[in-house]
């Protein structure tokens, strides 16, 4: 519950890292990758629904961008959830792969903290549908990455940060809902206590984070998140290597 609150607070403030921080934490606590991703996405249904509604009320949603992004993102998320659930019996081997991915993503977050650049308006990112599909697939298959991949790409491609944040958050609600249904259909109610804890903690944090998103130092949080994710992920990789030895 505490982890859900803290990670949702960070995610709501800077628009990314809930999935990657929660995935790193869940794997370190011993959850299999598919169950961890299921817990993350079910908890995100409520937290992103609340956050998305808050951003909608504040007028922070670009509906044209939303329409281009949402369908490919849902297809990618459902496909990623199906593949990861199918590999649940091989969790011991999937876990270090996910840890390597979160280690890489932690490094990406850290680099972006020190190199946040926006392109000119005429250089806005194109192929948004493809970006949504890739972001949705990786997010479901590896437990996180939607915000880190999609939001950062939109902002780096010249999109307005606040409208990008609001659009990504409300899109996340639909992505989390469909991927959660896929996970639940494939896995059932495994590790329900982790799901409930994350749901309660993240739901409490969501309205708070939406209000403080423009009053907090994104760079400081991103540096802290990047370092923590890399340390936790590296620990999981080292533990796996030691078991093989």
C-alpha positions, 0 to 999 in steps of 0.5 A: 500500500505504501509503495502504491502511494509513493510510486503513484505520487511520483508518477502523477507528478512527472507522468512516468515511472509508476510501472517501472518502479512498481515492477522493480519493487514487486520483483524484489519482493518475490512476485513472478513477472506476470503477476507483478504486471497484473497487480500493477495494471489493475491498480492503474485502472483506478489511479489513472481513472482518477488522474485522467478525470482530474486532467480532463477537468483541468482541460489538459487533454488533447483529444485529437492526440488521444484518438490517434494513440489509443487503439494501437496502444490497447492492441499492443497492451493486450498482446503484451499481457497475453504473451507474458501470461503465457510465460508464467511457468517460466517466471524464474527465467523471465524475471531477470529479463524484466530486471534488465529492462527496468535497469535500462529504463532506469538509466533512460530516466536518469539521462532524461533528467539531465537532458530534457530538450524540446524540438520546435513545433514543426518537428513534432513526432510523427507515427504516433500510432506506432509509438502507442502500440510499442509503448502499450506492448512493452508496458504490459509485457515488462510491467512498465514503461508507458509513461517513460516511452510515450510521454517522454517521446511526445515531449521530446518531439515538441508536444506541449508537456502539460497536454501530453501528460493529461492525454497520456494519463487518460489513455493509460486508464483504457490501456490498464483496463484492457490489459488487466482483463487479459491478465485476469483471464489468463492468471485468475486472482493470484497474489490478490493481496499485492493487487489490493495494496497497490490499488488502495495506495495509488488511488489515494495518491492520484488526486494529490499528484495531479494537483502538485504536478506543476509545483514540483521539481521533475528533475530531482524526482527523475534523478532519484527514481532513476537511481533507485530503479537501477539499484533494485534492478541490478540487485535482481540481476545479480541474485539471478547470476549468483543462483546460476553459479 
